[in-house]
Amino acid sequence: MPYRRTAAALWVAVAGFGSPASAQTSSESGFHAELLALSLGSFTSLEHARRDARYGVVEAEAVRIWPDRRDGYWLYQEQAFLGERPDAVDRAAKGAPYLARVIHSVEVEPGVVRRTPYRLRDPDAALGAWREDEPLAGLSPDDLAAVGCEIVLTRIAENYWTGRSARCPNAYKGAAYAISLGVVHEGGYANWDRGFAEDGTRIWGPAGGGYVFQRKE
């Protein structure tokens, strides 16, 4: 089953770490607030797995953190793999996410947003924080380390955004670089992460398209 755990491979396997950029004040348009609202909540790939047996069941949680900061929006996200098939879901796996990260979202111009992923230096201390009223309130950007490449999202219609990363250096399974593509809309989002050899041959990631997540009711 080649597509099972590739949804987050770009973020967990890419080489290179750094420190968060210093805070900077930026003017925000209503477009950035729209993207934030679309990005927060609970999401599942269950229906996608029902339609296509090559994909497993993944659930994602995203919440806003540090709302008093004035350097863009900060989000905390967890994703957990719950099972190979829709009829074999392990709900307990929700407590052991394969991905836990902080995302810094900054509007670089109206309708164009740059998102930078970070890992927590002590990720175990944050697990399940999306359930809290003030998630990660005791932490700050000083507790983070950059991981992977930025992705730039562009608003192409009301409540509809597309995103793409640059060629990110990536050594997972012998790849040379990785590319992430994404779509965010009112009903959910999709992400397609793939790793390639220097000559462009796909090394990892689904050939048939990315994981499709629907917002949970």
C-alpha positions in Angstrom: 0.0 0.0 0.0 2.3 2.8 -1.2 0.2 5.8 -0.3 -0.4 5.2 3.4 1.8 7.5 5.4 3.1 9.9 2.8 0.7 12.8 3.7 3.2 14.3 6.1 6.5 12.9 4.8 7.7 16.3 3.5 7.4 17.9 7.0 8.8 15.1 9.1 11.7 14.0 6.9 13.1 17.2 5.2 16.6 18.1 6.3 17.6 21.4 7.8 16.6 23.3 11.0 16.8 26.9 12.1 15.3 29.4 14.5 12.0 31.3 14.2 12.3 34.7 12.6 12.0 37.7 14.9 8.5 39.2 15.4 7.5 41.8 12.9 4.3 43.8 12.7 2.3 43.5 9.4 -1.0 44.9 8.3 -3.6 42.2 7.7 -6.4 42.1 5.1 -9.6 40.3 5.6 -8.3 37.7 3.2 -5.8 36.4 5.7 -8.5 36.1 8.3 -10.6 34.1 5.8 -7.7 31.6 5.3 -7.3 31.3 9.1 -11.0 30.4 9.5 -10.8 27.9 6.7 -7.7 26.3 8.3 -9.0 25.8 11.8 -11.1 22.8 13.0 -11.2 19.0 12.8 -10.7 17.2 9.5 -10.8 13.6 8.3 -9.8 11.7 5.2 -12.4 9.0 5.9 -14.5 9.6 2.8 -11.4 9.7 0.6 -10.3 6.4 2.0 -13.8 5.0 1.2 -13.5 6.1 -2.4 -9.9 5.0 -3.0 -8.4 2.0 -1.2 -4.9 3.3 -1.8 -5.4 5.9 1.0 -5.7 5.3 4.7 -7.8 7.2 7.3 -6.1 10.3 8.7 -7.5 12.8 11.1 -6.2 16.3 11.6 -6.8 19.0 14.3 -5.8 22.6 13.9 -6.2 25.4 16.4 -5.0 29.0 16.8 -2.4 29.7 19.4 -0.9 32.9 20.8 -3.7 35.2 19.6 -2.2 38.3 21.3 0.9 38.3 18.9 0.9 40.8 16.1 3.2 39.1 13.7 0.7 37.2 11.7 -1.3 34.1 12.9 0.1 31.1 14.7 -1.5 27.6 14.5 -0.9 24.3 16.2 -1.7 21.2 14.1 -1.7 17.4 14.8 -2.4 14.6 12.3 -2.9 11.0 13.3 -3.1 7.8 11.1 -6.1 5.8 12.3 -6.1 2.9 10.0 -5.4 1.3 6.6 -9.1 1.0 5.9 -12.3 2.8 6.9 -13.6 -0.4 8.5 -10.4 -0.8 10.6 -10.1 2.5 12.4 -8.2 2.6 15.7 -9.5 5.6 17.6 -6.8 5.2 20.2 -4.2 6.2 17.5 -5.5 9.7 17.8 -3.4 10.0 20.9 -0.2 9.2 19.0 -0.1 11.6 16.1 2.7 11.2 13.5 2.7 15.0 12.9 2.6 17.7 15.5 3.8 21.1 14.4 3.3 24.9 14.7 2.6 27.0 11.6 3.4 30.7 11.3 1.1 32.3 8.8 2.1 35.8 7.4 0.3 37.8 4.7 3.0 39.1 2.3 0.5 41.0 0.2 -3.3 41.0 0.1 -4.4 37.4 -0.9 -0.9 35.9 -0.7 0.1 34.2 2.5 3.5 32.6 3.5 3.3 29.7 5.9 6.4 28.4 7.7 6.3 25.1 9.7 8.1 24.6 13.0 8.7 21.6 15.2 8.4 21.9 19.0 11.6 21.2 20.8 9.6 19.1 23.3 6.7 17.8 21.1 5.5 15.3 23.8 4.7 18.2 26.1 2.2 19.6 23.5 0.4 16.5 22.4 -3.4 16.9 22.7 -3.0 20.7 23.1 -5.7 21.3 20.5 -8.3 20.2 23.2 -7.2 23.0 25.5 -8.9 26.4 25.8 -5.6 28.2 25.5 -3.3 25.8 23.6 0.5 26.2 24.1 -0.2 29.3 26.3 3.0 28.5 28.2 5.2 28.4 25.2 6.6 31.0 22.7 8.4 31.0 19.3 11.6 30.5 21.3 10.5 26.9 22.0 10.4 26.1 18.3 12.8 25.1 15.5 12.1 25.6 11.8 11.6 22.5 9.7 11.2 22.1 6.0 10.3 24.8 3.5 7.7 27.5 3.4 4.5 27.1 1.4 2.9 30.1 -0.3 -0.9 30.2 -0.6 -2.8 32.4 -3.0 -6.4 33.3 -2.9 -8.0 32.5 -6.3 -11.7 32.9 -5.3 -13.8 33.5 -2.2 -13.0 30.8 0.4 -10.6 29.1 -2.1 -6.8 29.0 -1.8 -4.1 27.1 -3.6 -0.6 26.6 -2.2 2.8 25.4 -3.4 6.2 25.0 -1.8 9.6 25.6 -3.6 11.9 22.6 -4.2 12.8 21.7 -0.7 16.0 19.7 0.0 14.8 16.2 1.1 16.7 13.0 1.7 13.8 10.8 2.7 14.1 7.4 0.9 17.0 8.8 -1.1 15.1 11.7 -2.6 16.9 14.9 -3.6 14.1 17.3 -3.1 10.4 17.5 -2.3 7.4 19.6 -3.4 4.2 20.2 -1.6 1.0 21.2 -3.2 -2.2 22.1 -1.4 -5.8 23.4 -1.7 -7.8 25.0 1.1 -11.5 25.6 0.8 -14.7 25.9 2.9 -15.3 22.2 3.1 -11.7 21.1 3.9 -8.4 20.8 2.2 -6.1 18.6 0.2 -2.3 18.2 0.4 0.0 16.4 -2.0 3.6 15.9 -0.9 6.1 14.1 -3.1 9.9 13.5 -3.1 11.9 13.4 -6.3 15.3 12.4 -7.5 17.5 15.1 -9.1 16.3 14.0 -12.6 12.7 14.4 -11.6 11.8 10.8 -10.9 9.3 10.4 -8.2 10.8 8.6 -5.2 8.0 8.8 -2.6 4.5 10.2 -2.3 1.3 9.2 -4.0 1.3 9.2 -7.8 -2.5 9.6 -8.1 -3.0 12.8 -6.1 -2.9 14.0 -2.5 -4.9 13.2 0.6 -8.3 14.9 0.7 -9.6 16.0 4.1 -13.2 17.0 4.8 -14.2 19.2 7.7 -15.9 17.1 10.4 -19.3 18.1 11.5 
